[in-house]
Amino acid sequence: MFIAMNRFAVRLECEDAFVTLWKSRDSYLDGVDGFMSFNLLRGEEGDNVVVFATHTVWEDETAFRDWVKSDAFKKAHQGPRPDPAMFAEPNKLELFESVI
């Protein structure tokens, strides 16, 4: 199993707009070989910021890398983009391989 997480430090006043953006976008993940699940996670609040993370689970790293090169990935990322002012810092991609 392989997990890709993208962390976002969202300004508290932009939280609703950020969640609405994610709820309204089409990820084009359904039917992608090796894709298992997606979640948008809300983390802790602090100093006028709330942490969110996208969490995708894949059968393996190859499936994730193939998706990044796919037309589905391009279509999912050509829609409405968040306003950069929503964020307190740049997002951070974190990749994990299951060891147990």
C-alpha positions as a Markdown table, in Angstrom:
| # | Residue | x | y | z |
|---|---|---|---|---|
| 1 | Met | 0.0 | 0.0 | 0.0 |
| 2 | Phe | 1.2 | 3.5 | -0.8 |
| 3 | Ile | -0.2 | 6.8 | 0.6 |
| 4 | Ala | 0.1 | 10.3 | -0.8 |
| 5 | Met | -0.8 | 13.2 | 1.5 |
| 6 | Asn | -0.8 | 16.9 | 0.6 |
| 7 | Arg | -0.8 | 19.2 | 3.6 |
| 8 | Phe | -2.4 | 22.7 | 3.5 |
| 9 | Ala | -2.1 | 25.4 | 6.1 |
| 10 | Val | -5.4 | 27.2 | 5.5 |
| 11 | Arg | -6.1 | 30.6 | 6.9 |
| 12 | Leu | -9.1 | 30.2 | 9.3 |
| 13 | Glu | -11.2 | 32.7 | 7.5 |
| 14 | Cys | -10.8 | 30.8 | 4.3 |
| 15 | Glu | -11.7 | 27.3 | 5.7 |
| 16 | Asp | -15.3 | 27.2 | 4.3 |
| 17 | Ala | -14.1 | 28.3 | 0.8 |
| 18 | Phe | -11.3 | 25.7 | 0.8 |
| 19 | Val | -13.7 | 22.9 | 1.8 |
| 20 | Thr | -16.3 | 24.0 | -0.7 |
| 21 | Leu | -13.6 | 24.0 | -3.5 |
| 22 | Trp | -12.7 | 20.4 | -2.6 |
| 23 | Lys | -16.3 | 19.2 | -2.4 |
| 24 | Ser | -17.1 | 20.7 | -5.8 |
| 25 | Arg | -14.2 | 19.4 | -7.8 |
| 26 | Asp | -14.1 | 16.2 | -9.7 |
| 27 | Ser | -10.9 | 14.2 | -8.8 |
| 28 | Tyr | -11.3 | 11.8 | -11.8 |
| 29 | Leu | -9.9 | 9.1 | -9.4 |
| 30 | Asp | -12.8 | 6.6 | -9.8 |
| 31 | Gly | -11.7 | 3.9 | -12.2 |
| 32 | Val | -7.9 | 4.8 | -12.0 |
| 33 | Asp | -5.9 | 1.6 | -11.8 |
| 34 | Gly | -4.5 | 1.0 | -8.3 |
| 35 | Phe | -6.6 | 3.8 | -6.6 |
| 36 | Met | -8.1 | 2.7 | -3.3 |
| 37 | Ser | -9.5 | 5.7 | -1.5 |
| 38 | Phe | -9.5 | 9.5 | -0.9 |
| 39 | Asn | -10.2 | 11.6 | 2.1 |
| 40 | Leu | -9.9 | 15.3 | 2.9 |
| 41 | Leu | -8.8 | 15.5 | 6.5 |
| 42 | Arg | -9.2 | 18.5 | 8.9 |
| 43 | Gly | -6.5 | 18.8 | 11.5 |
| 44 | Glu | -5.7 | 21.2 | 14.3 |
| 45 | Glu | -6.3 | 24.9 | 14.5 |
| 46 | Gly | -3.7 | 27.3 | 15.7 |
| 47 | Asp | -2.7 | 30.9 | 15.2 |
| 48 | Asn | -5.5 | 31.7 | 12.8 |
| 49 | Val | -4.6 | 28.6 | 10.7 |
| 50 | Val | -6.2 | 25.2 | 10.3 |
| 51 | Val | -4.4 | 22.2 | 8.8 |
| 52 | Phe | -6.0 | 20.1 | 6.1 |
| 53 | Ala | -4.6 | 17.1 | 4.3 |
| 54 | Thr | -5.6 | 15.2 | 1.2 |
| 55 | His | -5.1 | 11.5 | 1.8 |
| 56 | Thr | -5.1 | 9.1 | -1.1 |
| 57 | Val | -4.4 | 5.4 | -0.8 |
| 58 | Trp | -3.0 | 3.4 | -3.7 |
| 59 | Glu | -2.1 | -0.3 | -4.2 |
| 60 | Asp | 1.5 | 0.7 | -4.7 |
| 61 | Glu | 3.8 | 3.5 | -5.6 |
| 62 | Thr | 3.7 | 2.6 | -9.3 |
| 63 | Ala | -0.1 | 3.2 | -9.4 |
| 64 | Phe | 0.3 | 6.6 | -7.8 |
| 65 | Arg | 3.2 | 7.6 | -10.2 |
| 66 | Asp | 1.2 | 6.4 | -13.2 |
| 67 | Trp | -1.8 | 8.5 | -12.1 |
| 68 | Val | 0.4 | 11.6 | -11.8 |
| 69 | Lys | 1.3 | 11.1 | -15.5 |
| 70 | Ser | -2.3 | 10.4 | -16.6 |
| 71 | Asp | -5.0 | 12.3 | -18.4 |
| 72 | Ala | -7.1 | 11.9 | -15.3 |
| 73 | Phe | -4.5 | 13.8 | -13.2 |
| 74 | Lys | -4.4 | 16.6 | -15.8 |
| 75 | Lys | -8.2 | 16.9 | -15.9 |
| 76 | Ala | -8.4 | 16.9 | -12.1 |
| 77 | His | -5.9 | 19.7 | -11.8 |
| 78 | Gln | -7.2 | 22.0 | -14.6 |
| 79 | Gly | -10.4 | 23.1 | -12.8 |
| 80 | Pro | -10.8 | 26.0 | -10.3 |
| 81 | Arg | -7.7 | 26.6 | -8.4 |
| 82 | Pro | -7.6 | 27.9 | -4.8 |
| 83 | Asp | -6.6 | 31.5 | -4.2 |
| 84 | Pro | -3.0 | 31.5 | -3.0 |
| 85 | Ala | -4.1 | 34.0 | -0.3 |
| 86 | Met | -6.0 | 31.1 | 1.4 |
| 87 | Phe | -2.7 | 29.6 | 2.6 |
| 88 | Ala | -0.4 | 30.6 | 5.4 |
| 89 | Glu | 2.4 | 28.6 | 3.8 |
| 90 | Pro | 3.0 | 26.5 | 0.7 |
| 91 | Asn | 1.4 | 23.1 | 0.6 |
| 92 | Lys | 3.6 | 20.1 | 1.3 |
| 93 | Leu | 3.4 | 16.7 | -0.5 |
| 94 | Glu | 4.3 | 13.7 | 1.7 |
| 95 | Leu | 4.6 | 10.2 | 0.3 |
| 96 | Phe | 4.5 | 7.0 | 2.4 |
| 97 | Glu | 5.0 | 3.3 | 1.7 |
| 98 | Ser | 3.3 | 0.9 | 4.1 |
| 99 | Val | 5.9 | -1.3 | 5.8 |
| 100 | Ile | 3.5 | -3.3 | 8.1 |
